[in-house]
Amino acid sequence: MEMTEAILLTIFTAATPLMIAALGELVTERSGVLNLGVEGMMIMGAVAGFASAQITGDPYLGALGGIVAGMLFSLLFAFLTINLVANQVATGLALTILGLGLSGLIGEAYVGQPGVKMLPIVIPGLSQLPLVGKLLFSQDAIFYFSIALLIAINWFLFKTRAGLTLRSVGDNHTSAHSLGIDVIKIRYLAVMFGGACSGLAGAHLALVYVPQWVEGMTAGRGWIALALVVFASWRPWRILMGAYLFGAVTIAQLHIQAIDINSLSFLPSGLFYLTGLIKSIPSQFLSALPYVATIVVLVIISKNRRLTLINTPASLGKGFVPDR
Amino acid sequence: MLEVQAITKKFGDLVANDSVSLEVSKGEIHALLGENGAGKSTLVKMLYGSLQPDGGEILWHGKPIEIPSPSQARSTGIGMVFQHFSLFDSLSVAENIALSLGKENDIRDIGEKARQVSEEYGLPLQPDTIIGDMSVGERQRVEIVRCLLQDPELIILDEPTSVLTPQEADALFETLERLRSEGRSILYISHRLDEVQKMCDHATILRHGKVVGECTPADETAASLANLMVGADVGDVTRTGRGEVTGEALLELHNVNQEAASPFAMELTDINLSVRAGEVVGVAGVAGNGQSEFFDVLSGETTSSDNASVRYNGHECGSMGITARRRLGGAFVAEERLGHSAVPDLSLSENLILARHGSDSKSFLGMGPLGVIQNGVIKSVTKRICEEMDVRKSGEDPDASALSGGNLQKFIMGRELDRKPSILVVNQPTWGVDAGAAQKIRQAVIDLARAGSAVVVISQDLDEIMEISDRIAVMSDGHLSKPEDAESITREEIGLKMGGLHDG
């Protein structure tokens, strides 16, 4: 029981940054902008989050630092792709490369230093519940925030006029413009929101997951978050599902490697061999699983015209140039 | 109620609206007639605030107003139903309507309001349906309901029936009658004469950006309206160099039938045509009557399962693609210069090899099966084309997008003419080209025919058709009329056929 609980807890910690970054990117993409720079914005958030927590000694100010850094970094992307109509794919990739390099430079002084850990907030009463108490009600603030964010984004996108406007811009920016909607302003806001979320996700890594600064510590999580948005077919609730699924895969891969197969000899022979079989799968295969799953989802939705139509932002990745 | 006084709009050198005046009174359906490119759309875009006039005045209830944006137009009381819908495919009917209404409307009530209005006017709609799942006629209903919810005094309809089935069109006319009886005014843009005669109280006719006439359609005949529209009052140009055509048939179409590929495409019905060596056949018609589909069938962009339906020099090639037809001696100039006839970001010489790699592989490609591009050869051919057609450009071999429209068209025509094709098919050869370049292009087309080729020119410019054709056919509603001798056919006859009064 203890063991299961500990493993589940690590899954929660692994899933939280994936979910936050993916939710931010979902909002960006729903406005029709494809920002492939999530990894870059996350690592900037991580280094800024670590540094500001170190300087102030306050992990919450650290989280704020991460948000600000991610948002500022996304502004660069917004300027290049929205004002100058640069290619979004190329600019996003450049943003990732720049972020990885720049964060290494900024973070050099912090390598090996002890970080400030954001401690769990235990909710009285509820945290006493068996199993779920520990998992859901003795978590860090960013976890609680991620759940609130999910609910808020779902409400915003599908129940408010502002959310409808954002979706309309993502569906057809020319029609939106002809209705008098300020496409550029909305896309700027959406990109900045995505940047803020990525920054916070990065800060979570440096303040909760491994309270340390390690160069390149995002280790591809930004790419998983990007894949998640497609995996979720641009639906917020499916991001929750996907983030925990992918989080579980990441954690499972660590634990399976750590299992000493001989200690399991008490298991019935069938189960024993199954465990051995799973253990024999190369860990690289498990790391690739999120991407494989994303491709499968893409194939499924692209076969169904209606699913694609309703969920995929039709102007995704296309630059907008207003006429005269 | 609405008065437009001497409004002018220029795009560069092109005067799209030249001192246009128009008056729409309360409770009338006012038709705005004209050929494509006459300036109708430009005019209504200014009324709806999506374009700003360069001169002139708009009066609303007698007071001069400015319309800086579509939302300003809507709050003034001007609504518009677009020809190409401005709906969001992935959103529901109610969501689409909510987007164009002001913030004072609660987003949750809009579905119910839309349902009420749609029932009231006989335009049945389900507010929760996703636009992408709807037919074209249903989408137009959404546009109209959206427009009505803003309670406009003036409704602009831009060629509303061009995308509708006859039954849907009849339902639309009933709705329009109802709106008129409520005292709303309608500005109805069309080039379908029968509709205008049936419904409209007044008509203003535009030609080349100018008002050429005002009338009460009920007092006119379809022929007199057609004359005003196509400009029969303008004197005929002199035709030159036309001789007896006795050559054999080089290009033949037999009973071509083509289903419409999309809701916006035209169906082609029973098209027969035979073009002989040495003649130019002009295909007149108002845009959107099947010309582009016709061009695609001729060029092989659309292939047919019936190989015998198209013959080049006697070879059956209905199922062959463009390159195969080029090898048989065909040459094609499509309507859109950039993106169809030429790749914008490739140089002229690269555009040359792209079009002619199949038909001229012997001279343009080297090293046998490897097919290495002979850069020296294509550069020198490009140079020759540019000199012959007088293409003005900067630099030796610029990108296609760096050329002005007229010069690029000259290059594209030159590219096709340079190989002396036995069959040439051109769609809109001089659209948007200045007079000098247009003359050059027309002359080149006539010269090619006189040298023994078969030429088909599709154009909406009747002057052009009259000038260069030996025989003239008219495309209307997917039908092609029997080509008649250009010497004997009159503009009145052509105008009638263009107006949709074809003999079936």
Interface residues (C-beta under 8 A of the other chain):
Chain A: K159 T160 R161 L164 T165 R167 S168 D171 N172 T174 S175 A176 S178 L179 G180 I181 R306 L309 I310 N311 T312 P313 A314 R324
Chain B: S50 L51 S69 P70 S71 S86 L87 F88 D89 S90 L91 E95 A98 L99 S100 K103 I107 I130 G132 D133
